[in-house]
Amino acid sequence: MSDAVRKTIALVILIVGGILLWLARNPSNEAEAAKNHIDAAISEARERVASRDPRLKPAHREERGGWIYVHLEGDPATIGFQHGYELGPEIEDAFAAVSAGMMHSTQRDWPFFRQVAREQLWPKLDSEYQQELQGIAEGLNARTGSPLDVYDIVALNSFEEVPDYYVPWLNKQQKTANAPNLKSPGNCSAFVATGSWTKDGQIVMAHNNWTSYMNGERWRIIFDIQPANGYRILMDGFPGVIASDDDFGINSDGLMVTETTITQFEGWDPNGKPEFMRARKALQYAASIDDYTRIMLDGNNGGYANDWLIGDRKTGEIAQLELGLKASKLWRTKDGAFSGSNWARDPKVIKLDTPEFDPNNMESSPNARRVRWEQLLNENKGSIDVALAQQMLADHEDTYAKKTEPNERTLCGHADASDRGIAQWVWSPYYPGGAVQGKATDSNMAKQMRLVARMGHPCGLDFAAKPFLAAHPDYAWQTPYLRDMPAGPWTHFASGEGAAAAKR
Ligand SMILES: [Zn+2]
């Protein structure tokens, strides 16, 4: 065969192939388009039917300042249904990011987390919270048709306690070969002050949430919950999760609550009750610092071990509950200030629950921020108010390097700006994490069920995902989930917003 013939045959094959491909594709394109059309029509019809569900009548949702405010009201199943429905798209989106993170860090698959949820967590939940979680799955399905069931939702709720507390404990128990290095996270900078420390003697409480930007950018819900039983709650939170979880909340009987986690905490009690339930229950039912402490200690499983900062606006008293597993301690005062930046202070807790934590390493993020809190609170003793608290949450003073620079040691954390990482929490250099939002309130605001909150870094600096990922290919696995985190304005929220509109 001559070259010319060969070329002609090849050309014919190419043309015929192209035509066949075109013929083959077009009908399927039409079929595809038709299927999409039907899918869209079904989901629209489902949403239309579901939106008329009487359970949704008292619920309300609105977006402001980068936050999504939701009002939920009724019995546990109804509150859950409203939560799942109103935040359906956000729950699906958050589930994808959180489950990817859980699987990545633990090297366990999703069926593992579902099994833990079903066999270990679910049986320990009070029935009212089981009903609420079931309601979330149902409301989510009604809104988006999502196949996620209640065990997926329970596993999502456990995202702060199972991967970094239960799994390392399990790996140790099972002597898992090549177990990943998992450490309890260092989440947050916070303080609570009262008496002669504050401008007018009332309680002032503030908190910024430290987490991965991937999760933190999604931590943008303000929950206004009016439960059939217990007190009314106003708190920030995460889509699909029944506790605030970072945590910052107030209840209508005067309790004001926040926390920071205990760095390098180790331990888990498989017979205990999930932390996310105890934290939600305590905010819903505690009328005093004693109540709060009792509920958190009842069935303490060691998960997501925190230093809780608590205020009771009825008495002006504040407290710090250092909730280890083998040890715990409560400090309280009507004239003082407690701060948190992920360090344990009770010698017994340090010895028994955080054996690796070094309280004298001033280079570490928790200890460097501890020094800064002491400086700021002492310098401003007598003039602390919510406006000043907002500034403190945005502070960029690095007490170890003695310079002003946003990094992993500043109260407003920017670990992505540091080549040091935070070894204590296994955050490698330039880890895309830090302060992702901030909140503040005082006794007077809490009495009116009000708080002020800012999405994104409390200092107002924006985080841009694309240039970050281009500069740090180590974090490429986060590409599908990591988004920009622009800072929003400080925004006021109160219980009952939109209530009149919802009642119509
Ligand atoms: Zn900052």
Residues whose N, C-alpha, C, O or C-beta is under 5 A from the ligand:
A	BS01	ZN	A394 P406 C412 H457 C459
